[in-house]
Amino acid sequence: MLDVTAARVQMDWYKIADRTDPDSTPIHLKSFTVDGATKRMAPATTPVRRRTPVISRWRLVCGR
């Protein structure tokens, strides 16, 4: 998931246990952020708070 704000950019990586199962649970793997002031990438302490569930976005992309 890519989240962009005026202050920073953050990318969160998720794994979906079974890509063929639309009810499969996403698992957070890693997150990195780039602060607008430093322009350097660093590990993020937590994933971005999701506005919509990841699985819903996956269904939109995969059409399931």
PDB file of N, CA, C and O in Angstrom:
ATOM      1  N   MET A   1       0.846  -1.146   0.000  1.00  0.00           N
ATOM      2  CA  MET A   1       0.000   0.000   0.000  1.00  0.00           C
ATOM      3  C   MET A   1       0.908   1.229   0.000  1.00  0.00           C
ATOM      4  O   MET A   1       1.852   1.304   0.786  1.00  0.00           O
ATOM      5  N   LEU A   2       0.632   2.164  -0.854  1.00  0.00           N
ATOM      6  CA  LEU A   2       1.394   3.409  -0.918  1.00  0.00           C
ATOM      7  C   LEU A   2       0.528   4.524  -0.376  1.00  0.00           C
ATOM      8  O   LEU A   2      -0.598   4.716  -0.833  1.00  0.00           O
ATOM      9  N   ASP A   3       1.044   5.266   0.600  1.00  0.00           N
ATOM     10  CA  ASP A   3       0.322   6.382   1.201  1.00  0.00           C
ATOM     11  C   ASP A   3       1.181   7.631   1.067  1.00  0.00           C
ATOM     12  O   ASP A   3       2.328   7.650   1.513  1.00  0.00           O
ATOM     13  N   VAL A   4       0.634   8.664   0.457  1.00  0.00           N
ATOM     14  CA  VAL A   4       1.378   9.903   0.211  1.00  0.00           C
ATOM     15  C   VAL A   4       0.674  11.058   0.917  1.00  0.00           C
ATOM     16  O   VAL A   4      -0.524  11.274   0.735  1.00  0.00           O
ATOM     17  N   THR A   5       1.430  11.793   1.720  1.00  0.00           N
ATOM     18  CA  THR A   5       0.929  13.016   2.346  1.00  0.00           C
ATOM     19  C   THR A   5       1.924  14.133   2.062  1.00  0.00           C
ATOM     20  O   THR A   5       2.980  13.891   1.478  1.00  0.00           O
ATOM     21  N   ALA A   6       1.596  15.344   2.469  1.00  0.00           N
ATOM     22  CA  ALA A   6       2.510  16.465   2.273  1.00  0.00           C
ATOM     23  C   ALA A   6       3.782  16.302   3.102  1.00  0.00           C
ATOM     24  O   ALA A   6       4.829  16.837   2.736  1.00  0.00           O
ATOM     25  N   ALA A   7       3.705  15.574   4.208  1.00  0.00           N
ATOM     26  CA  ALA A   7       4.842  15.433   5.121  1.00  0.00           C
ATOM     27  C   ALA A   7       5.751  14.249   4.800  1.00  0.00           C
ATOM     28  O   ALA A   7       6.944  14.282   5.100  1.00  0.00           O
ATOM     29  N   ARG A   8       5.182  13.190   4.182  1.00  0.00           N
ATOM     30  CA  ARG A   8       5.987  11.993   3.959  1.00  0.00           C
ATOM     31  C   ARG A   8       5.298  11.054   2.969  1.00  0.00           C
ATOM     32  O   ARG A   8       4.131  11.227   2.619  1.00  0.00           O
ATOM     33  N   VAL A   9       6.071  10.047   2.531  1.00  0.00           N
ATOM     34  CA  VAL A   9       5.560   8.952   1.709  1.00  0.00           C
ATOM     35  C   VAL A   9       5.848   7.671   2.479  1.00  0.00           C
ATOM     36  O   VAL A   9       6.944   7.497   3.010  1.00  0.00           O
ATOM     37  N   GLN A  10       4.869   6.776   2.541  1.00  0.00           N
ATOM     38  CA  GLN A  10       5.095   5.502   3.221  1.00  0.00           C
ATOM     39  C   GLN A  10       4.577   4.370   2.348  1.00  0.00           C
ATOM     40  O   GLN A  10       3.511   4.460   1.739  1.00  0.00           O
ATOM     41  N   MET A  11       5.368   3.301   2.309  1.00  0.00           N
ATOM     42  CA  MET A  11       4.988   2.097   1.572  1.00  0.00           C
ATOM     43  C   MET A  11       4.941   0.934   2.535  1.00  0.00           C
ATOM     44  O   MET A  11       5.903   0.679   3.260  1.00  0.00           O
ATOM     45  N   ASP A  12       3.819   0.225   2.544  1.00  0.00           N
ATOM     46  CA  ASP A  12       3.641  -0.954   3.387  1.00  0.00           C
ATOM     47  C   ASP A  12       3.517  -2.171   2.485  1.00  0.00           C
ATOM     48  O   ASP A  12       2.797  -2.139   1.487  1.00  0.00           O
ATOM     49  N   TRP A  13       4.211  -3.236   2.831  1.00  0.00           N
ATOM     50  CA  TRP A  13       4.156  -4.483   2.070  1.00  0.00           C
ATOM     51  C   TRP A  13       3.350  -5.499   2.855  1.00  0.00           C
ATOM     52  O   TRP A  13       3.545  -5.677   4.057  1.00  0.00           O
ATOM     53  N   TYR A  14       2.441  -6.161   2.155  1.00  0.00           N
ATOM     54  CA  TYR A  14       1.594  -7.190   2.740  1.00  0.00           C
ATOM     55  C   TYR A  14       1.715  -8.475   1.940  1.00  0.00           C
ATOM     56  O   TYR A  14       2.003  -8.457   0.743  1.00  0.00           O
ATOM     57  N   LYS A  15       1.493  -9.581   2.617  1.00  0.00           N
ATOM     58  CA  LYS A  15       1.449 -10.893   1.974  1.00  0.00           C
ATOM     59  C   LYS A  15       0.019 -11.406   2.134  1.00  0.00           C
ATOM     60  O   LYS A  15      -0.574 -11.296   3.206  1.00  0.00           O
ATOM     61  N   ILE A  16      -0.520 -11.963   1.064  1.00  0.00           N
ATOM     62  CA  ILE A  16      -1.833 -12.584   1.138  1.00  0.00           C
ATOM     63  C   ILE A  16      -1.606 -14.090   1.073  1.00  0.00           C
ATOM     64  O   ILE A  16      -1.019 -14.597   0.117  1.00  0.00           O
ATOM     65  N   ALA A  17      -2.071 -14.793   2.088  1.00  0.00           N
ATOM     66  CA  ALA A  17      -1.777 -16.219   2.222  1.00  0.00           C
ATOM     67  C   ALA A  17      -2.199 -17.016   0.987  1.00  0.00           C
ATOM     68  O   ALA A  17      -1.434 -17.850   0.503  1.00  0.00           O
ATOM     69  N   ASP A  18      -3.387 -16.772   0.481  1.00  0.00           N
ATOM     70  CA  ASP A  18      -3.871 -17.505  -0.687  1.00  0.00           C
ATOM     71  C   ASP A  18      -4.492 -16.508  -1.659  1.00  0.00           C
ATOM     72  O   ASP A  18      -5.606 -16.033  -1.438  1.00  0.00           O
ATOM     73  N   ARG A  19      -3.781 -16.194  -2.719  1.00  0.00           N
ATOM     74  CA  ARG A  19      -4.242 -15.176  -3.669  1.00  0.00           C
ATOM     75  C   ARG A  19      -5.532 -15.567  -4.381  1.00  0.00           C
ATOM     76  O   ARG A  19      -6.237 -14.699  -4.895  1.00  0.00           O
ATOM     77  N   THR A  20      -5.848 -16.845  -4.418  1.00  0.00           N
ATOM     78  CA  THR A  20      -7.066 -17.280  -5.092  1.00  0.00           C
ATOM     79  C   THR A  20      -8.286 -17.200  -4.181  1.00  0.00           C
ATOM     80  O   THR A  20      -9.414 -17.344  -4.653  1.00  0.00           O
ATOM     81  N   ASP A  21      -8.084 -16.974  -2.897  1.00  0.00           N
ATOM     82  CA  ASP A  21      -9.181 -16.891  -1.928  1.00  0.00           C
ATOM     83  C   ASP A  21      -9.428 -15.439  -1.551  1.00  0.00           C
ATOM     84  O   ASP A  21      -8.594 -14.841  -0.871  1.00  0.00           O
ATOM     85  N   PRO A  22     -10.557 -14.845  -1.972  1.00  0.00           N
ATOM     86  CA  PRO A  22     -10.821 -13.434  -1.659  1.00  0.00           C
ATOM     87  C   PRO A  22     -10.987 -13.164  -0.169  1.00  0.00           C
ATOM     88  O   PRO A  22     -10.916 -12.008   0.249  1.00  0.00           O
ATOM     89  N   ASP A  23     -11.205 -14.188   0.639  1.00  0.00           N
ATOM     90  CA  ASP A  23     -11.338 -14.009   2.085  1.00  0.00           C
ATOM     91  C   ASP A  23     -10.023 -14.237   2.824  1.00  0.00           C
ATOM     92  O   ASP A  23      -9.995 -14.229   4.054  1.00  0.00           O
ATOM     93  N   SER A  24      -8.940 -14.441   2.087  1.00  0.00           N
ATOM     94  CA  SER A  24      -7.631 -14.670   2.693  1.00  0.00           C
ATOM     95  C   SER A  24      -7.182 -13.434   3.472  1.00  0.00           C
ATOM     96  O   SER A  24      -7.413 -12.306   3.038  1.00  0.00           O
ATOM     97  N   THR A  25      -6.559 -13.644   4.589  1.00  0.00           N
ATOM     98  CA  THR A  25      -6.136 -12.549   5.463  1.00  0.00           C
ATOM     99  C   THR A  25      -4.799 -11.965   5.024  1.00  0.00           C
ATOM    100  O   THR A  25      -3.836 -12.709   4.834  1.00  0.00           O
ATOM    101  N   PRO A  26      -4.724 -10.627   4.856  1.00  0.00           N
ATOM    102  CA  PRO A  26      -3.432 -10.005   4.543  1.00  0.00           C
ATOM    103  C   PRO A  26      -2.551  -9.948   5.794  1.00  0.00           C
ATOM    104  O   PRO A  26      -3.038  -9.704   6.898  1.00  0.00           O
ATOM    105  N   ILE A  27      -1.256 -10.173   5.608  1.00  0.00           N
ATOM    106  CA  ILE A  27      -0.287 -10.158   6.708  1.00  0.00           C
ATOM    107  C   ILE A  27       0.730  -9.059   6.426  1.00  0.00           C
ATOM    108  O   ILE A  27       1.358  -9.046   5.368  1.00  0.00           O
ATOM    109  N   HIS A  28       0.890  -8.140   7.370  1.00  0.00           N
ATOM    110  CA  HIS A  28       1.855  -7.042   7.203  1.00  0.00           C
ATOM    111  C   HIS A  28       3.268  -7.587   7.292  1.00  0.00           C
ATOM    112  O   HIS A  28       3.599  -8.310   8.233  1.00  0.00           O
ATOM    113  N   LEU A  29       4.112  -7.245   6.314  1.00  0.00           N
ATOM    114  CA  LEU A  29       5.497  -7.709   6.305  1.00  0.00           C
ATOM    115  C   LEU A  29       6.472  -6.615   6.719  1.00  0.00           C
ATOM    116  O   LEU A  29       7.197  -6.769   7.701  1.00  0.00           O
ATOM    117  N   LYS A  30       6.494  -5.510   5.975  1.00  0.00           N
ATOM    118  CA  LYS A  30       7.444  -4.417   6.249  1.00  0.00           C
ATOM    119  C   LYS A  30       6.839  -3.090   5.836  1.00  0.00           C
ATOM    120  O   LYS A  30       5.913  -3.029   5.027  1.00  0.00           O
ATOM    121  N   SER A  31       7.384  -2.031   6.413  1.00  0.00           N
ATOM    122  CA  SER A  31       6.979  -0.677   6.050  1.00  0.00           C
ATOM    123  C   SER A  31       8.209   0.221   6.017  1.00  0.00           C
ATOM    124  O   SER A  31       9.103   0.111   6.856  1.00  0.00           O
ATOM    125  N   PHE A  32       8.233   1.105   5.036  1.00  0.00           N
ATOM    126  CA  PHE A  32       9.298   2.099   4.938  1.00  0.00           C
ATOM    127  C   PHE A  32       8.675   3.457   4.685  1.00  0.00           C
ATOM    128  O   PHE A  32       7.609   3.564   4.080  1.00  0.00           O
ATOM    129  N   THR A  33       9.350   4.487   5.154  1.00  0.00           N
ATOM    130  CA  THR A  33       8.846   5.845   4.991  1.00  0.00           C
ATOM    131  C   THR A  33       9.958   6.764   4.496  1.00  0.00           C
ATOM    132  O   THR A  33      11.135   6.535   4.775  1.00  0.00           O
ATOM    133  N   VAL A  34       9.580   7.789   3.771  1.00  0.00           N
ATOM    134  CA  VAL A  34      10.506   8.837   3.349  1.00  0.00           C
ATOM    135  C   VAL A  34       9.926  10.143   3.867  1.00  0.00           C
ATOM    136  O   VAL A  34       8.858  10.577   3.435  1.00  0.00           O
ATOM    137  N   ASP A  35      10.640  10.761   4.793  1.00  0.00           N
ATOM    138  CA  ASP A  35      10.227  12.035   5.375  1.00  0.00           C
ATOM    139  C   ASP A  35      10.511  13.145   4.372  1.00  0.00           C
ATOM    140  O   ASP A  35      11.588  13.186   3.778  1.00  0.00           O
ATOM    141  N   GLY A  36       9.558  14.037   4.183  1.00  0.00           N
ATOM    142  CA  GLY A  36       9.721  15.123   3.224  1.00  0.00           C
ATOM    143  C   GLY A  36      10.876  16.056   3.559  1.00  0.00           C
ATOM    144  O   GLY A  36      11.458  16.670   2.665  1.00  0.00           O
ATOM    145  N   ALA A  37      11.212  16.168   4.849  1.00  0.00           N
ATOM    146  CA  ALA A  37      12.284  17.081   5.253  1.00  0.00           C
ATOM    147  C   ALA A  37      13.670  16.485   4.980  1.00  0.00           C
ATOM    148  O   ALA A  37      14.581  17.200   4.563  1.00  0.00           O
ATOM    149  N   THR A  38      13.830  15.180   5.214  1.00  0.00           N
ATOM    150  CA  THR A  38      15.158  14.567   5.059  1.00  0.00           C
ATOM    151  C   THR A  38      15.355  13.913   3.698  1.00  0.00           C
ATOM    152  O   THR A  38      16.480  13.803   3.210  1.00  0.00           O
ATOM    153  N   LYS A  39      14.250  13.478   3.088  1.00  0.00           N
ATOM    154  CA  LYS A  39      14.289  12.779   1.796  1.00  0.00           C
ATOM    155  C   LYS A  39      15.127  11.503   1.855  1.00  0.00           C
ATOM    156  O   LYS A  39      15.738  11.102   0.864  1.00  0.00           O
ATOM    157  N   ARG A  40      15.148  10.869   3.036  1.00  0.00           N
ATOM    158  CA  ARG A  40      15.862   9.602   3.212  1.00  0.00           C
ATOM    159  C   ARG A  40      14.874   8.529   3.655  1.00  0.00           C
ATOM    160  O   ARG A  40      13.981   8.782   4.463  1.00  0.00           O
ATOM    161  N   MET A  41      15.050   7.325   3.110  1.00  0.00           N
ATOM    162  CA  MET A  41      14.184   6.221   3.467  1.00  0.00           C
ATOM    163  C   MET A  41      14.623   5.608   4.787  1.00  0.00           C
ATOM    164  O   MET A  41      15.814   5.475   5.067  1.00  0.00           O
ATOM    165  N   ALA A  42      13.629   5.236   5.594  1.00  0.00           N
ATOM    166  CA  ALA A  42      13.893   4.598   6.880  1.00  0.00           C
ATOM    167  C   ALA A  42      12.759   3.619   7.170  1.00  0.00           C
ATOM    168  O   ALA A  42      11.646   3.795   6.674  1.00  0.00           O
ATOM    169  N   PRO A  43      13.035   2.585   7.973  1.00  0.00           N
ATOM    170  CA  PRO A  43      11.953   1.675   8.356  1.00  0.00           C
ATOM    171  C   PRO A  43      10.877   2.432   9.134  1.00  0.00           C
ATOM    172  O   PRO A  43      11.190   3.276   9.974  1.00  0.00           O
ATOM    173  N   ALA A  44       9.637   2.135   8.859  1.00  0.00           N
ATOM    174  CA  ALA A  44       8.522   2.716   9.613  1.00  0.00           C
ATOM    175  C   ALA A  44       8.214   1.809  10.797  1.00  0.00           C
ATOM    176  O   ALA A  44       8.380   0.592  10.716  1.00  0.00           O
ATOM    177  N   THR A  45       7.772   2.399  11.880  1.00  0.00           N
ATOM    178  CA  THR A  45       7.499   1.606  13.080  1.00  0.00           C
ATOM    179  C   THR A  45       6.179   0.853  12.981  1.00  0.00           C
ATOM    180  O   THR A  45       6.034  -0.215  13.576  1.00  0.00           O
ATOM    181  N   THR A  46       5.213   1.390  12.239  1.00  0.00           N
ATOM    182  CA  THR A  46       3.910   0.736  12.078  1.00  0.00           C
ATOM    183  C   THR A  46       3.410   0.968  10.658  1.00  0.00           C
ATOM    184  O   THR A  46       3.841   1.912   9.997  1.00  0.00           O
ATOM    185  N   PRO A  47       2.510   0.121  10.186  1.00  0.00           N
ATOM    186  CA  PRO A  47       1.905   0.388   8.885  1.00  0.00           C
ATOM    187  C   PRO A  47       0.964   1.577   8.972  1.00  0.00           C
ATOM    188  O   PRO A  47       0.555   1.978  10.062  1.00  0.00           O
ATOM    189  N   VAL A  48       0.626   2.134   7.831  1.00  0.00           N
ATOM    190  CA  VAL A  48      -0.319   3.248   7.772  1.00  0.00           C
ATOM    191  C   VAL A  48      -1.673   2.746   8.253  1.00  0.00           C
ATOM    192  O   VAL A  48      -2.088   1.631   7.939  1.00  0.00           O
ATOM    193  N   ARG A  49      -2.349   3.587   9.018  1.00  0.00           N
ATOM    194  CA  ARG A  49      -3.697   3.222   9.448  1.00  0.00           C
ATOM    195  C   ARG A  49      -4.577   3.160   8.204  1.00  0.00           C
ATOM    196  O   ARG A  49      -4.706   4.141   7.471  1.00  0.00           O
ATOM    197  N   ARG A  50      -5.168   2.019   7.981  1.00  0.00           N
ATOM    198  CA  ARG A  50      -5.933   1.806   6.756  1.00  0.00           C
ATOM    199  C   ARG A  50      -7.280   2.502   6.819  1.00  0.00           C
ATOM    200  O   ARG A  50      -7.991   2.421   7.821  1.00  0.00           O
ATOM    201  N   ARG A  51      -7.617   3.182   5.742  1.00  0.00           N
ATOM    202  CA  ARG A  51      -8.932   3.796   5.621  1.00  0.00           C
ATOM    203  C   ARG A  51      -9.951   2.774   5.118  1.00  0.00           C
ATOM    204  O   ARG A  51     -11.122   2.815   5.494  1.00  0.00           O
ATOM    205  N   THR A  52      -9.491   1.859   4.264  1.00  0.00           N
ATOM    206  CA  THR A  52     -10.319   0.740   3.806  1.00  0.00           C
ATOM    207  C   THR A  52      -9.486  -0.521   3.973  1.00  0.00           C
ATOM    208  O   THR A  52      -8.260  -0.455   3.884  1.00  0.00           O
ATOM    209  N   PRO A  53     -10.105  -1.651   4.209  1.00  0.00           N
ATOM    210  CA  PRO A  53      -9.332  -2.888   4.393  1.00  0.00           C
ATOM    211  C   PRO A  53      -8.503  -3.230   3.158  1.00  0.00           C
ATOM    212  O   PRO A  53      -8.939  -3.015   2.027  1.00  0.00           O
ATOM    213  N   VAL A  54      -7.323  -3.755   3.381  1.00  0.00           N
ATOM    214  CA  VAL A  54      -6.431  -4.142   2.282  1.00  0.00           C
ATOM    215  C   VAL A  54      -7.116  -5.144   1.373  1.00  0.00           C
ATOM    216  O   VAL A  54      -6.998  -5.060   0.150  1.00  0.00           O
ATOM    217  N   ILE A  55      -7.828  -6.087   1.958  1.00  0.00           N
ATOM    218  CA  ILE A  55      -8.463  -7.118   1.142  1.00  0.00           C
ATOM    219  C   ILE A  55      -9.477  -6.494   0.190  1.00  0.00           C
ATOM    220  O   ILE A  55      -9.645  -6.994  -0.923  1.00  0.00           O
ATOM    221  N   SER A  56     -10.161  -5.419   0.587  1.00  0.00           N
ATOM    222  CA  SER A  56     -11.103  -4.744  -0.310  1.00  0.00           C
ATOM    223  C   SER A  56     -10.371  -4.149  -1.496  1.00  0.00           C
ATOM    224  O   SER A  56     -10.852  -4.231  -2.626  1.00  0.00           O
ATOM    225  N   ARG A  57      -9.213  -3.551  -1.254  1.00  0.00           N
ATOM    226  CA  ARG A  57      -8.421  -3.004  -2.352  1.00  0.00           C
ATOM    227  C   ARG A  57      -7.934  -4.122  -3.260  1.00  0.00           C
ATOM    228  O   ARG A  57      -7.877  -3.956  -4.478  1.00  0.00           O
ATOM    229  N   TRP A  58      -7.578  -5.272  -2.666  1.00  0.00           N
ATOM    230  CA  TRP A  58      -7.122  -6.411  -3.459  1.00  0.00           C
ATOM    231  C   TRP A  58      -8.246  -6.887  -4.365  1.00  0.00           C
ATOM    232  O   TRP A  58      -8.013  -7.210  -5.529  1.00  0.00           O
ATOM    233  N   ARG A  59      -9.465  -6.933  -3.837  1.00  0.00           N
ATOM    234  CA  ARG A  59     -10.606  -7.350  -4.654  1.00  0.00           C
ATOM    235  C   ARG A  59     -10.822  -6.393  -5.808  1.00  0.00           C
ATOM    236  O   ARG A  59     -11.158  -6.824  -6.911  1.00  0.00           O
ATOM    237  N   LEU A  60     -10.632  -5.089  -5.574  1.00  0.00           N
ATOM    238  CA  LEU A  60     -10.796  -4.113  -6.642  1.00  0.00           C
ATOM    239  C   LEU A  60      -9.774  -4.344  -7.748  1.00  0.00           C
ATOM    240  O   LEU A  60     -10.110  -4.283  -8.930  1.00  0.00           O
ATOM    241  N   VAL A  61      -8.527  -4.608  -7.365  1.00  0.00           N
ATOM    242  CA  VAL A  61      -7.458  -4.812  -8.346  1.00  0.00           C
ATOM    243  C   VAL A  61      -7.641  -6.118  -9.104  1.00  0.00           C
ATOM    244  O   VAL A  61      -7.464  -6.162 -10.321  1.00  0.00           O
ATOM    245  N   CYS A  62      -7.994  -7.177  -8.392  1.00  0.00           N
ATOM    246  CA  CYS A  62      -8.090  -8.501  -9.007  1.00  0.00           C
ATOM    247  C   CYS A  62      -9.472  -8.794  -9.587  1.00  0.00           C
ATOM    248  O   CYS A  62      -9.649  -9.783 -10.297  1.00  0.00           O
ATOM    249  N   GLY A  63     -10.440  -7.951  -9.292  1.00  0.00           N
ATOM    250  CA  GLY A  63     -11.777  -8.170  -9.798  1.00  0.00           C
ATOM    251  C   GLY A  63     -12.504  -9.345  -9.180  1.00  0.00           C
ATOM    252  O   GLY A  63     -13.357  -9.961  -9.819  1.00  0.00           O
ATOM    253  N   ARG A  64     -12.168  -9.658  -7.937  1.00  0.00           N
ATOM    254  CA  ARG A  64     -12.825 -10.791  -7.247  1.00  0.00           C
ATOM    255  C   ARG A  64     -13.725 -10.304  -6.157  1.00  0.00           C
ATOM    256  O   ARG A  64     -14.358 -11.109  -5.473  1.00  0.00           O
TER     257      ARG A  64
END
